[in-house]
Amino acid sequence: MRTFKEYFEDMETRVERIALLPGGFKPPTKGHFNALRYLLDDADQGVVFIGGKEREGITPAQSEQIWNIYKKYYNKPVSVVYVPNPVRAVYDFADNNLEKTLLVGAGAKDEDVKRYAYFEKNVDKYPFVNVVKIPMQEGGISGSETRKMIQQDVDESLDYFVPEEISIEDRDQIKSILA
């Protein structure tokens, strides 16, 4: 059994672990929701970087509002920010947080991991940055398909892309965001 002193000393030397999830998220789906949950398993908090471009009628502001609903369902704090370029935002965040452990979420496709090769090539500068290849979540829900469904029938689209654990009230709020 550890003494209080040993516990306190461990806490002082412990480095904060932050999960970073960059993407377009137009809109954020249950696959995105579970990808962040996957990253948060090994982190103290999360940051979601939403791309600044509109996609087929879904705006960054709508994505941010939906993420702000989703973040209530995690057991760790999550910040949501929209930026012009999510990948660039990850690099900027890393440059400003060199002493923290960063878990950078990358999709299962190899191209996603390659976006962060600079961290591996410069491990001396970024010893605490870990690029995490996130396994496919929820069978690979398609953002394009989600946007088509929203345009055809918002109610039906909710069953396709909204995580099951989201309450009826929060689903209704997501519907009003997208309507």
Disulfide bonds with the S-S distance in Angstrom:
none
